[in-house]
């Protein structure tokens, strides 16, 4: 439940902000978006900590059972999917994919910033400059366990929806 609460707060705040203002109609009392506190986005998984770990190590880190174990380790959790690829028994690729959620007539399919989705995936890029930016993804250089990695934050329709770690 503590994993779902921050996400639900995000949905409620997003819908509240999107429905207020001079061009919107409301059947209930409208609220000013400046009075709505932004939800605190919290870490749901420590994606960098999975790099270099075995399948068994990762399965101990993630309390839910995997959806699939071959050829990759895959999880389908309520708010996100995880995928891990292995080389010589150790994770050499990790992906965190935020699920699209429909609430009423609104769909939330990603977050506004790479930093927000990075926080959810345990990737701290605060204050860092991307190595490259584009319509599809922003990529950062990152260090995991003393080794360089590229972390890409992918966008769909302008919203950040997934984080992919590729160690070099």
C-alpha positions in Angstrom: 0.0 0.0 0.0 2.8 2.4 0.8 4.0 2.0 -2.8 0.6 3.0 -4.2 -0.1 6.0 -2.0 2.5 8.4 -3.6 1.2 7.4 -7.0 -2.4 8.0 -6.1 -1.5 11.4 -4.7 0.2 12.2 -8.0 -3.0 11.3 -9.9 -5.2 13.3 -7.7 -3.0 16.4 -7.8 -2.6 16.1 -11.6 -6.4 15.8 -12.2 -7.0 18.7 -9.8 -4.6 20.9 -11.5 -5.8 20.0 -15.0 -9.5 20.7 -14.1 -9.1 24.2 -12.6 -8.8 27.5 -14.3 -10.9 29.9 -16.3 -11.6 27.6 -19.3 -12.9 24.6 -17.3 -16.4 23.8 -16.2 -17.0 22.0 -12.9 -20.0 20.4 -11.3 -18.4 20.8 -7.9 -16.7 23.6 -6.1 -13.6 24.5 -8.2 -10.2 25.0 -6.5 -7.4 27.2 -7.4 -4.4 25.2 -8.6 -2.1 27.3 -6.5 -3.8 25.9 -3.4 -3.1 22.3 -4.4 0.2 21.0 -3.0 2.4 19.1 -5.4 2.6 15.4 -4.5 5.9 14.1 -3.1 7.3 11.6 -5.6 9.0 8.8 -3.8 11.4 6.0 -4.7 9.6 2.8 -5.7 12.7 0.8 -6.6 16.5 1.2 -6.6 17.2 0.4 -10.2 20.9 1.2 -10.1 21.4 -1.2 -7.2 20.2 -4.1 -9.4 23.1 -3.7 -11.9 25.6 -6.5 -11.5 23.3 -8.6 -9.3 22.1 -12.1 -10.0 18.5 -13.1 -10.7 18.2 -14.5 -7.2 19.6 -11.2 -5.7 17.1 -9.1 -7.6 14.3 -11.4 -6.6 15.2 -10.8 -3.0 15.2 -7.0 -3.6 11.7 -7.0 -5.1 9.1 -8.5 -2.9 6.6 -9.4 -5.6 7.0 -12.6 -7.7 8.3 -12.0 -11.2 5.9 -12.3 -14.2 8.6 -14.1 -16.3 12.1 -15.4 -15.7 13.4 -16.4 -19.1 15.1 -15.1 -21.1 14.8 -11.9 -18.9 13.6 -11.3 -15.5 10.3 -9.3 -15.8 8.0 -7.8 -13.2 4.5 -6.3 -13.7 3.7 -4.3 -10.6 0.6 -2.1 -10.1 2.3 1.2 -11.1 5.2 0.1 -13.2 7.0 -2.7 -15.0 10.6 -3.8 -14.5 12.8 -5.7 -16.9 16.3 -7.1 -16.3 18.7 -8.6 -18.8 21.7 -10.7 -17.8 25.2 -11.4 -19.1 27.2 -14.1 -17.4 24.6 -14.4 -14.6 24.7 -10.7 -13.7 22.2 -7.9 -14.6 23.7 -5.7 -17.3 20.5 -3.9 -18.3 17.5 -2.6 -16.2 14.3 -0.9 -17.3 11.6 0.8 -15.2 8.5 1.6 -17.2 5.7 3.7 -15.7 2.3 2.3 -16.6 -0.4 4.4 -18.1 -3.3 4.8 -15.7 -6.8 5.9 -16.7 -8.8 7.8 -14.1 -12.2 8.9 -15.3 -11.6 10.6 -18.6 -8.0 11.4 -18.0 -5.0 9.2 -18.7 -1.7 9.7 -16.9 1.0 8.1 -19.0 4.2 9.7 -17.6 5.7 12.4 -15.6 6.7 16.0 -16.5 10.5 15.7 -15.8 13.2 13.1 -16.0 14.1 13.9 -12.4 10.6 12.9 -11.2 10.6 9.5 -12.9 14.3 9.1 -11.9 13.3 9.5 -8.3 10.7 6.8 -8.6 13.4 4.5 -10.2 16.0 5.4 -7.6 18.1 7.4 -10.1 19.3 10.8 -8.8 20.0 13.2 -11.6 19.3 16.4 -9.6 21.6 19.2 -10.8 23.1 17.0 -13.6 23.2 18.0 -17.2 22.1 15.5 -19.8 24.7 14.1 -22.2 22.0 14.4 -24.9 18.4 15.4 -25.2 15.8 14.8 -27.8 12.2 14.3 -28.6 12.5 10.5 -27.7 14.9 10.5 -24.7 17.3 12.4 -22.5 20.5 10.5 -21.7 22.8 11.0 -18.7 26.2 9.6 -17.8 26.0 7.9 -14.5 28.3 5.9 -12.3 27.2 2.6 -10.8 29.6 0.6 -8.6 32.6 2.6 -9.9 31.6 1.9 -13.5 30.2 4.2 -16.1 26.6 3.7 -17.3 24.2 5.5 -19.6 20.8 6.2 -18.2 18.1 7.1 -20.7 14.8 8.7 -19.8 12.3 7.9 -22.5 9.3 10.1 -23.4 6.0 9.4 -24.9 4.0 12.4 -26.1 6.3 14.7 -24.1 5.9 12.8 -20.8 8.7 10.8 -19.3 7.5 7.2 -19.1 10.6 4.9 -18.7 14.1 4.7 -17.4 16.7 2.4 -19.0 20.2 1.7 -17.6 22.9 0.4 -19.9 26.4 0.0 -18.2 29.3 0.7 -20.6 
